Amino acid sequence: MSDGKELREYVGRARSEDDLQQPDRGPACEFLETCNGPVGIVGGGYIGVEMAEALAANDFEVHLFQRGDRVLKSFSEATSEAVLDHLSERNVAVNLNAEVEELAGSDAVEAVVTSDDRVPVEMVLVGTGVRPRTELAEEAGIELGETGAIAADAYRETNLPDVYAAGDCAEAEHVVTGEPTYVPLALTANRHGRAIGRTVAGTPTEGGGVAGTAAVKAFEMEAARTGILDHRTAREAGFDPVTETVDAKSRAGYYPAGGTVTVTLTADRESGRVLGGSLTSEYGEGAVHRSHALVGGVTEGITVDELSDYDLAYAPPFNTTWDPVLTAAKVLDGHL
């Protein structure tokens, strides 16, 4: 965290001689004084995309390496493609299907080596995801779940009485599948920690399920997702998934400014249940805030027909009469 703070402060100010003489410089700043060349980022998830923006916006040459065939793989393909195009427009070199084999160099990193390329860099940031740290729990006899994280019941209690688990070390129930899942995000940790506190204080409180809701900003683009979008995951959970992607205006057509919101909805063919959604828009045009309606729908298990009847707010500066989420629901309902 301290290195991240120093890096942010350093790239946020001009590299003048006066700046470099400031007495509070730490090791990260001292390193960056000599780092004028390209930077490598390993991982195309939230952290990788956000760091690509931060560094490119401060005149670093950025090379992003993603092991799979798209960035933000938990989002819809439409969202991944839109973010990829936007990163390329901002001169971020994205290397897909790039399995990093080595960070080459002697005293310092000199290149990122993949199975078919060697890219010279002077600095590398690694954001390839996390695994739950469970050694202490295992030594204490606490059971792990099928995800590899600590297993807990609805009240977050483990197999040991009066021992609870919340946050990035623990799994939780997915609101769509009803099965344990591992989604280490901040709100889940806060919600479950608060529930445990109430339970321990004498008011038994369930922690609640998770939908895998997340958002990310990439330069002048924002994106959000919730629920289940991957068809293979949906089929494994017993659903028959159908997906539609719709482009719609973010504001009334006659109102100044505005842009396009792209909404991807996935539903079960037989029941019509909303399984998940992914949205993208220009920054400030509401993809993230619109996703909140989908979170409610996914959590409550409503159908796309019911979603199309949601009474969402309308005023020309903020929306069209038919919100893009409602439009997407109507289109998918028609398909079904």
C-alpha positions in Angstrom: 0.0 0.0 0.0 2.8 2.4 0.8 4.4 1.8 -2.6 1.1 2.5 -4.3 0.7 5.7 -2.4 4.2 6.8 -3.4 3.6 5.9 -7.0 0.4 7.8 -7.2 2.0 10.9 -5.6 5.0 10.7 -7.9 3.1 10.4 -11.2 0.6 13.0 -10.1 3.2 15.8 -10.1 5.6 17.2 -12.6 9.1 15.7 -12.6 10.9 18.9 -11.8 14.1 19.2 -10.0 12.3 20.7 -7.0 10.0 17.7 -6.8 12.9 15.2 -6.9 14.5 17.0 -3.9 11.5 16.5 -1.6 12.7 14.7 1.6 9.7 12.4 1.8 10.7 10.3 -1.2 10.4 6.5 -0.6 11.9 3.6 -2.5 9.1 3.7 -5.1 9.8 7.3 -5.9 13.5 6.7 -6.0 12.9 3.9 -8.5 10.6 6.0 -10.7 13.1 8.8 -11.0 15.1 6.5 -13.3 12.1 4.8 -14.9 11.4 6.6 -18.2 10.8 3.5 -20.3 7.8 1.2 -20.9 5.8 -0.4 -18.1 4.3 -3.9 -18.1 1.1 -4.9 -16.4 0.3 -8.6 -15.9 -3.4 -9.2 -15.7 -6.4 -7.8 -17.5 -8.9 -7.6 -14.7 -10.1 -4.6 -12.6 -6.6 -3.7 -11.2 -4.8 -4.2 -14.5 -7.2 -2.0 -16.5 -7.3 0.7 -13.8 -3.5 0.8 -13.5 -3.2 0.9 -17.3 -5.3 4.0 -17.2 -3.4 5.6 -14.4 0.0 5.1 -16.0 -0.9 5.9 -19.6 -2.6 9.1 -18.4 0.7 10.1 -16.9 2.7 9.5 -20.1 4.0 6.0 -19.4 4.2 3.6 -22.4 2.0 0.7 -21.2 2.0 -3.0 -22.2 -0.8 -5.1 -20.7 -0.6 -8.9 -20.8 -3.7 -11.0 -20.4 -3.5 -14.8 -20.3 -7.0 -15.3 -21.8 -8.6 -14.1 -25.0 -10.2 -10.9 -23.5 -9.9 -8.4 -20.8 -12.4 -8.2 -17.9 -13.4 -11.8 -18.6 -16.1 -11.8 -15.9 -18.0 -9.1 -17.9 -19.9 -9.8 -21.1 -18.0 -10.2 -24.4 -19.6 -7.0 -25.6 -18.2 -5.1 -22.6 -14.8 -6.7 -22.9 -14.6 -5.8 -26.6 -15.6 -2.2 -25.9 -13.0 -1.7 -23.2 -10.3 -3.4 -25.3 -11.0 -1.0 -28.2 -11.0 2.0 -25.8 -7.6 0.9 -24.3 -6.2 0.6 -27.8 -7.4 4.1 -28.6 -5.5 5.4 -25.6 -2.3 3.7 -26.8 -2.3 0.9 -24.3 -0.7 -2.1 -26.0 -2.9 -5.1 -25.0 -1.4 -8.6 -25.5 -4.1 -11.2 -25.4 -3.5 -15.0 -25.0 -0.2 -13.9 -23.6 1.0 -16.4 -20.9 3.7 -14.7 -19.0 6.6 -17.1 -18.5 9.3 -14.9 -17.0 10.1 -11.4 -15.8 13.6 -11.3 -17.3 16.5 -9.3 -15.9 19.4 -9.4 -13.5 19.4 -6.6 -10.9 16.1 -5.2 -12.2 13.4 -6.3 -14.6 14.3 -5.8 -18.2 11.5 -7.6 -20.2 8.2 -9.5 -19.9 8.7 -12.8 -21.6 5.6 -14.7 -23.0 5.4 -17.9 -25.0 5.9 -16.1 -28.3 7.3 -12.6 -27.4 9.8 -10.6 -25.4 8.7 -7.1 -24.5 11.3 -4.7 -23.0 10.0 -2.9 -19.9 11.5 -1.1 -16.9 8.8 -1.8 -14.4 6.1 -4.5 -14.0 2.9 -4.4 -11.9 1.3 -7.8 -11.3 -2.5 -8.0 -10.8 -3.4 -11.6 -11.5 -6.1 -12.1 -8.8 -6.0 -13.4 -5.3 -6.4 -16.6 -3.3 -7.8 -16.8 0.2 -5.2 -17.0 2.9 -6.5 -19.9 5.0 -3.5 -21.4 6.8 -4.5 -20.1 10.2 -8.0 -21.4 9.8 -6.9 -24.8 8.6 -4.5 -25.1 11.6 -7.3 -24.3 13.9 -9.5 -27.1 12.4 -11.8 -24.8 10.4 -13.2 -26.4 7.3 -12.7 -25.0 3.8 -15.4 -25.0 1.1 -15.2 -26.3 -2.4 -13.9 -22.9 -3.6 -10.8 -23.2 -1.4 -12.1 -20.4 0.9 -13.4 -20.8 4.4 -16.9 -22.4 4.6 -19.5 -20.6 6.7 -23.3 -20.9 7.2 -25.8 -18.1 6.5 -24.8 -16.4 9.7 -21.1 -16.7 8.7 -20.3 -19.2 11.4 -17.8 -21.9 10.6 -17.8 -25.5 11.6 -16.3 -24.5 15.0 -18.9 -23.0 17.3 -18.5 -19.2 17.9 -15.9 -18.8 15.2 -17.0 -16.7 12.3 -15.5 -15.8 8.9 -16.1 -12.8 6.6 -14.3 -11.0 3.9 -11.6 -12.1 1.4 -10.9 -15.4 3.3 -14.4 -16.7 3.1 -16.8 -18.0 0.5 -20.5 -17.0 0.3 -23.7 -18.1 -1.4 -24.4 -16.9 -4.9 -27.9 -15.4 -5.2 -28.5 -17.0 -8.6 -27.2 -20.5 -8.2 -27.6 -20.9 -4.4 -24.1 -22.5 -4.4 -20.9 -21.4 -2.6 -18.8 -18.9 -4.5 -15.7 -16.9 -3.9 -16.0 -13.2 -4.8 -13.5 -11.2 -2.7 -14.9 -7.6 -2.9 -15.1 -4.8 -0.4 -18.9 -4.6 0.1 -19.2 -8.3 0.8 -16.6 -8.0 3.5 -18.3 -5.0 5.1 -21.8 -6.5 5.0 -20.7 -9.9 6.4 -18.6 -8.3 9.1 -21.5 -6.1 10.2 -23.8 -9.1 10.3 -21.3 -11.1 12.4 -21.0 -8.1 14.8 -24.8 -8.0 15.3 -24.9 -11.8 15.8 -22.2 -11.8 18.4 -23.9 -8.9 20.1 -27.1 -10.9 20.5 -29.1 -10.2 17.3 -28.6 -13.2 14.9 -28.2 -11.7 11.5 -27.6 -13.4 8.2 -24.8 -12.1 6.0 -26.7 -12.3 2.7 -25.7 -13.7 -0.7 -23.6 -12.2 -3.3 -24.2 -11.5 -7.0 -20.6 -10.8 -8.1 -21.5 -7.2 -8.7 -18.6 -5.0 -9.8 -17.7 -1.8 -11.7 -14.6 -0.5 -13.4 -13.5 2.8 -15.0 -11.2 2.8 -18.1 -10.2 6.3 -19.2 -13.5 7.8 -20.5 -15.5 4.5 -20.2 -17.3 2.9 -17.3 -18.5 -0.7 -17.1 -20.5 -2.7 -14.5 -21.6 -6.3 -14.2 -23.7 -8.5 -11.9 -25.0 -12.1 -11.8 -24.1 -14.9 -14.2 -23.1 -14.1 -17.8 -21.0 -17.0 -18.8 -23.1 -19.6 -20.5 -21.1 -22.6 -19.4 -21.4 -21.5 -15.7 -25.2 -21.0 -16.2 -25.6 -24.5 -17.8 -23.6 -26.0 -14.9 -26.1 -24.4 -12.6 -29.0 -26.0 -14.4 -30.1 -23.0 -16.6 -30.5 -22.7 -20.4 -29.0 -19.3 -21.0 -30.0 -16.8 -23.7 -28.2 -13.5 -24.2 -29.1 -10.2 -26.0 -27.0 -7.0 -26.3 -28.7 -3.7 -26.9 -27.4 -0.2 -27.6 -29.6 2.7 -26.3 -29.3 6.4 -25.7 -28.3 7.6 -22.2 -30.5 10.7 -22.4 -33.4 12.1 -24.3 -32.4 12.7 -27.9 -33.2 16.4 -27.9 -31.2 17.0 -24.7 -27.7 18.3 -25.1 -24.8 15.9 -24.7 -25.5 12.3 -23.8 -24.2 9.1 -25.3 -24.8 5.4 -25.7 -25.3 2.7 -23.1 -24.7 -0.9 -24.1 -26.6 -3.4 -22.1 -26.1 -7.2 -22.2 -28.7 -9.3 -20.5 -28.6 -13.0 -19.9 -31.8 -15.0 -18.9 -33.0 -18.6 -18.5 -34.8 -19.7 -21.7 -37.5 -21.7 -19.9 -38.3 -19.6 -16.9 -37.3 -16.2 -18.2 -35.4 -15.5 -15.0 -32.8 -12.8 -15.2 -29.4 -14.4 -14.6 -27.0 -11.5 -15.1 -26.2 -8.3 -16.9 -23.2 -6.2 -18.1 -23.3 -2.6 -19.1 -20.9 -0.1 -20.6 -21.1 3.6 -21.4 -19.0 6.7 -21.8 -17.9 7.9 -18.3 -20.7 9.7 -16.6 -23.5 8.3 -18.8 -24.8 5.9 -16.2 -23.7 2.3 -17.0 -22.7 1.7 -13.3 -25.8 3.4 -11.7 -28.1 1.6 -14.1 -26.6 -1.7 -13.1 -28.2 -1.3 -9.6 -31.6 -2.1 -11.1 -30.2 -5.3 -12.4 -28.7 -6.2 -9.1 -32.1 -6.0 -7.5 -33.6 -8.1 -10.3 -30.9 -10.8 -10.2 -31.1 -11.0 -6.4 -34.9 -11.3 -6.3 -35.0 -13.8 -9.1 -37.4 -11.8 -11.4 -38.1 -12.5 -15.0 -37.1 -10.3 -17.9 -40.9 -9.6 -18.4 -41.1 -8.3 -14.8 -37.9 -6.3 -15.3 -39.3 -4.6 -18.3 -42.1 -3.3 -16.1 -39.7 -1.7 -13.5 -40.7 1.9 -12.8 -37.3 3.5 -13.4 -36.8 7.3 -13.2 -37.1 9.4 -16.3 -36.0 13.0 -16.9 -34.3 14.3 -20.1 -31.0 15.2 -18.4 -30.7 11.7 -17.0 -32.4 9.2 -19.1 -34.7 8.3 -22.0 -38.4 7.5 -21.4 -37.5 3.8 -21.7 -34.3 3.3 -19.7 -31.7 1.2 -21.6 -32.2 -1.6 -19.0 -35.9 -1.7 -19.8 -35.2 -1.7 -23.5 -32.8 -4.6 -23.2 -35.4 -6.5 -21.1 -38.1 -5.9 -23.7 -35.8 -7.2 -26.5 -34.7 -10.3 -24.6 -38.3 -11.0 -23.5 -39.3 -10.8 -27.2 -36.5 -13.2 -28.1 -37.7 -15.7 -25.4 
